[in-house]
């Protein structure tokens, strides 16, 4: 007589692929090689390469990990890369210009205003992609795209801070390496997490029980990420406490990612 396990099909959760690990190891190896060459030769020609690789390794790895973990998303690799590059560049330029105009108009830039400007600017490309993907886009697509956009924004911002550190220290590499490492790690619970949460809520409006409820949820999530961003900036300026905010943001993103992964595809 056949057993119950012989009669019933056994299903397994999709295995997590390891492309993210290949991205991480390759990026670290490239950074190590470039760092060694710059240290040995002292040639400033290689410094842009050092800043680019150092700023991009962790964000690229995290974006790859999230896209692999969320197996039900419908975004192609090209769209994810487009979101990361255009989201980073367009979001960075928009945020920089708006922050400049705010300071010029009001004479100051409160932390809450920084959070509002940057989180809004990072949504520019996802909004356009949502119009392109409609009506197929879902919350899980928004989460993956948001992480990509936030990671691209963080990578370009990290390059800028690394460049400033390079100039202010007279070309010393150790402080630059410290800045690249610190900001790369903090991006996991910073821009990547905040934009991932906001985009998941925005893309999830269509799938909500009612459109009004979807917009209400997005408004609450967006206000929350603005608050986290402003709080992080405030604590970072004081030099303490921002790590806890980054951890909390990362935990929130992870919880949403797990919930969306377990939700059946529709």
Secondary structure, DSSP 8 states (H G I E B T S, - for coil): ---HHHHS----------HHHHHHHHHHHHHHHHHHHHHHH--GGGHHHHHHHHHHHHHHHHHHHHHHH-TT----HHHHHHHHHHHHHHHHHHHHHHHHHHHHHHS---HHHHHHHHHHHTHHHHHHHHHHHTTS--HHHHHHHHHHHHHHHHHHHHHHHHHHHHHHTTS-HHHHHHHHHHHHHHGGGTHHHHHHHHHHHHHTSTTSSSHHHHHHHHHHHHHHHHHHHHHHHHHHHHTSSHHHHHHHHHHHHHHHHHHHHHS---
